[in-house]
Every structure is written in C-alpha cells, then in structure tokens.
Amino acid sequence: MMALKELFARGGYLMYPIAVCSVVGLWVFIERFWQFRRASIDAAEFTAGIRNLIRNKRVTESVTLCRDTPGPVAAVLHAALLCYGKSRVVIGEAVERTARYELPRLEHNLPVLATLARIAPLLGLLGTVSGMIHTFMAIEKQAPFVQPAQIAGGIWEALVTTAFGLVVAIPCHVACDYLLARIRAFAQDMERSAADIVDVIAESGMEE
C-alpha cells in the first residue's frame, strides 16, 4: 500500500492548503470541545441548589457559587442574582443581556470550522481541474504516441486532491454539526434555568 507521504506528494501543491485546513479544523474542534467540557454542568441540579439557597435567604452564598462555576448557565443565574430585590422585569432584562453575551462566546471559531468544511472540497475540485489540465497537456505534447506513465501524474493529482479534500471536509461538517447541537443544548439549559430562577428571585425579593 502506498505511503501517506507519497500520496501527499502525488497530489501536488494544492495538498498544502488542504493540509492547513485539516490542521486548523482539528485545532478549532479540540478548542471548542475542551471549552464545552469545562462549561458543562448538570443544569437542573445546579439550578435546584441555587433555588434552595435563595429560599433559605443565602443569597451571597448563591452569588459566590455562580461566580465560581464556569459555563453559561451559571453566568445567567449570576446575572439574575445580582438583581436580587429588583423587579421581575429588571431581572429578566439582566438575564437576556447575559444570554446574548454568552451565546456568541459559545459560537467562537465555529464560522471558521464551517468555512473549512466548504473550502476543503473546493480545493480538492481545483486539484481535479489542475490534474486534468496537466493530463491533457501531456496528451497533446506526446500525441500520437502517448504512454500511460506520461499522463499518470495528472490523473494522480486529480484523484488524490479530490479524495483528501473530502477527507477533510466530511469530519469538519460532522464536527460543526456536533458543536452546534451542544450550543443548542446550552441555550435550552440557560432558558430553563433562567425561567426557574427569575420567579424564585422575584418572589423572595418581594417577601423581604
């Protein structure tokens, strides 16, 4: 079986931008995956704990807990708690502002991954066109006595760049869809937790 290094060489100069796409795509996925892992908490359990602290009038402790807990859910609850004693409208506005700030942070670098998923197959297609041009140039130059070895280089270039472009693009598409699904899950957790805590904070603030 042909070594990967030899295949890369047969693909021509367009293999280099395709390789760059693969490295950048892998870096973006690892960076986002690590950030999402750090931000992942049991939102229902965390919210229940904060709710109990508020009902027991331990507001300062709940603020500290939210501040020290990573992730968008804790950030949203922290914003709500800072408005303790204020009206439901003010608390809701604080939650919305924080959510609008947290979502773009979660989406950081995802446009890069989506762009790579689109560019990689196009680079492969460009390599296909380049390889076929080289093939027909060789045919024209050697006609009418064309040997297979004389046109093999162009065909190799066409096939290898197409294959590697798809090999990079498909995982990028899958990774992007996976990360978007995680972001939607974070958004749902923020919405549910905020809806729960806003009512508790507003009721507790009015009782004092």
C-alpha positions as CSV (number, residue, x, y, z in Angstrom):
1,M,0.0,0.0,0.0
2,M,1.3,3.5,-0.9
3,A,2.6,5.5,2.0
4,L,0.7,8.7,3.0
5,K,3.7,10.8,2.3
6,E,3.9,9.5,-1.3
7,L,0.2,10.1,-1.8
8,F,0.6,13.6,-0.5
9,A,3.5,14.3,-2.9
10,R,1.4,13.0,-5.9
11,G,-1.4,15.4,-5.0
12,G,0.7,18.4,-6.0
13,Y,0.9,21.9,-4.5
14,L,-2.8,22.1,-3.6
15,M,-2.3,19.4,-1.0
16,Y,-0.6,22.0,1.2
17,P,-3.7,24.3,1.7
18,I,-5.8,21.2,2.2
19,A,-3.4,20.1,4.9
20,V,-3.6,23.5,6.5
21,C,-7.4,23.2,6.5
22,S,-7.2,19.9,8.3
23,V,-4.8,21.2,11.0
24,V,-6.9,24.3,11.6
25,G,-10.2,22.3,11.7
26,L,-8.7,19.9,14.2
27,W,-7.5,22.7,16.4
28,V,-10.9,24.5,16.3
29,F,-12.7,21.3,17.3
30,I,-10.4,20.5,20.1
31,E,-10.5,24.0,21.5
32,R,-14.3,24.2,21.4
33,F,-14.7,20.6,22.7
34,W,-12.5,21.5,25.7
35,Q,-14.3,24.7,26.4
36,F,-17.7,23.0,26.2
37,R,-16.5,20.3,28.5
38,R,-15.3,22.8,31.1
39,A,-18.7,24.7,30.8
40,S,-20.8,21.5,31.1
41,I,-22.7,21.1,34.4
42,D,-25.9,19.4,35.5
43,A,-28.0,22.4,34.9
44,A,-31.1,21.0,36.6
45,E,-29.2,20.0,39.7
46,F,-27.2,23.3,39.8
47,T,-30.4,25.4,39.4
48,A,-32.2,23.4,42.2
49,G,-29.2,24.1,44.5
50,I,-29.3,27.8,43.8
51,R,-33.1,27.8,44.3
52,N,-32.8,26.2,47.7
53,L,-30.1,28.8,48.7
54,I,-32.3,31.7,47.7
55,R,-35.3,30.3,49.6
56,N,-33.1,30.0,52.6
57,K,-32.0,33.6,52.2
58,R,-28.4,32.6,51.5
59,V,-28.2,35.0,48.5
60,T,-24.5,35.9,49.0
61,E,-23.5,32.2,49.0
62,S,-25.5,31.6,45.8
63,V,-23.9,34.6,44.1
64,T,-20.4,33.3,45.0
65,L,-21.3,29.8,43.8
66,C,-22.5,31.1,40.4
67,R,-19.5,33.3,40.1
68,D,-17.1,30.5,40.7
69,T,-18.9,28.0,38.5
70,P,-17.8,28.0,34.8
71,G,-20.3,27.9,31.9
72,P,-23.2,29.9,30.5
73,V,-25.9,28.6,32.9
74,A,-24.0,29.8,35.9
75,A,-23.3,33.1,34.2
76,V,-27.0,33.7,33.5
77,L,-28.0,32.8,37.1
78,H,-25.3,35.1,38.4
79,A,-26.7,38.0,36.4
80,A,-30.1,37.3,37.8
81,L,-28.9,37.1,41.4
82,L,-27.1,40.4,41.1
83,C,-30.6,41.9,40.6
84,Y,-32.0,40.4,43.8
85,G,-34.6,42.6,45.3
86,K,-35.4,44.3,42.0
87,S,-38.5,43.8,39.8
88,R,-39.1,40.8,37.6
89,V,-38.7,43.0,34.5
90,V,-35.2,44.2,35.6
91,I,-34.1,40.7,36.4
92,G,-35.4,39.4,33.1
93,E,-33.5,42.1,31.2
94,A,-30.3,41.2,33.0
95,V,-30.7,37.6,32.1
96,E,-31.4,38.4,28.4
97,R,-28.3,40.6,28.2
98,T,-26.1,37.9,29.7
99,A,-27.6,35.3,27.4
100,R,-26.9,37.5,24.4
101,Y,-23.3,37.8,25.6
102,E,-22.8,34.1,26.3
103,L,-24.1,32.6,23.1
104,P,-21.6,34.3,20.8
105,R,-18.8,33.1,23.2
106,L,-20.0,29.6,22.7
107,E,-20.1,30.1,18.9
108,H,-16.5,31.4,18.9
109,N,-14.5,29.9,16.0
110,L,-17.4,27.9,14.6
111,P,-17.6,30.0,11.5
112,V,-14.0,29.1,10.8
113,L,-14.9,25.4,11.0
114,A,-17.9,25.9,8.7
115,T,-15.8,27.8,6.2
116,L,-13.2,25.0,6.2
117,A,-15.9,22.4,5.6
118,R,-16.9,24.4,2.4
119,I,-13.3,25.3,1.3
120,A,-11.7,21.8,1.5
121,P,-13.8,20.1,-1.2
122,L,-13.4,23.2,-3.4
123,L,-9.7,22.9,-3.1
124,G,-10.0,19.2,-4.0
125,L,-12.1,20.2,-7.0
126,L,-9.5,22.7,-8.0
127,G,-6.9,20.0,-7.8
128,T,-9.0,17.8,-10.0
129,V,-9.2,20.5,-12.7
130,S,-5.4,21.2,-12.3
131,G,-4.7,17.4,-12.7
132,M,-6.9,17.1,-15.8
133,I,-5.2,20.1,-17.3
134,H,-1.8,18.5,-16.8
135,T,-3.1,15.3,-18.2
136,F,-4.4,16.8,-21.4
137,M,-1.2,18.9,-21.8
138,A,0.8,15.7,-21.6
139,I,-1.5,14.0,-24.2
140,E,-1.2,16.9,-26.5
141,K,2.6,17.1,-26.2
142,Q,3.1,13.3,-26.7
143,A,0.4,12.6,-29.3
144,P,0.0,10.4,-31.1
145,F,2.3,8.1,-29.1
146,V,1.0,8.6,-25.5
147,Q,2.3,6.3,-22.8
148,P,0.2,5.7,-19.7
149,A,3.1,6.8,-17.5
150,Q,3.2,10.2,-19.2
151,I,-0.4,11.0,-18.1
152,A,-0.5,9.2,-14.8
153,G,0.9,12.2,-12.9
154,G,-2.1,14.4,-13.8
155,I,-4.6,11.7,-13.0
156,W,-2.9,11.1,-9.7
157,E,-3.1,14.8,-8.9
158,A,-6.8,14.9,-9.8
159,L,-7.8,11.8,-7.7
160,V,-5.7,12.5,-4.6
161,T,-6.7,16.1,-4.2
162,T,-10.3,15.2,-4.5
163,A,-10.0,12.4,-2.0
164,F,-8.1,14.5,0.5
165,G,-10.5,17.4,0.1
166,L,-13.4,15.2,1.0
167,V,-11.5,13.5,3.9
168,V,-11.0,17.0,5.4
169,A,-14.5,18.4,4.6
170,I,-16.6,15.5,5.9
171,P,-15.2,15.5,9.5
172,C,-15.4,19.3,9.6
173,H,-19.1,19.1,8.7
174,V,-19.7,16.4,11.4
175,A,-17.7,18.4,14.0
176,C,-19.6,21.6,13.2
177,D,-23.0,19.9,13.5
178,Y,-22.0,18.3,16.8
179,L,-20.8,21.6,18.3
180,L,-23.9,23.4,17.1
181,A,-26.0,20.7,18.8
182,R,-24.0,21.3,22.0
183,I,-24.7,25.1,21.7
184,R,-28.4,24.5,21.3
185,A,-28.3,22.3,24.5
186,F,-26.6,25.1,26.4
187,A,-29.1,27.6,25.2
188,Q,-32.0,25.4,26.3
189,D,-30.4,24.9,29.7
190,M,-29.9,28.7,30.1
191,E,-33.5,29.3,29.2
192,R,-35.0,26.7,31.6
193,S,-32.7,27.7,34.4
194,A,-33.3,31.4,34.0
195,A,-37.1,30.9,33.8
196,D,-37.0,29.0,37.1
197,I,-34.7,31.3,39.0
198,V,-36.2,34.6,37.9
199,D,-39.5,33.6,39.5
200,V,-37.8,32.5,42.7
201,I,-35.7,35.6,43.0
202,A,-38.6,37.9,42.3
203,E,-40.8,36.2,44.9
204,S,-38.0,36.1,47.5
205,G,-37.2,39.8,47.0
206,M,-40.8,40.8,47.4
207,E,-41.1,38.9,50.7
208,E,-38.4,41.0,52.3
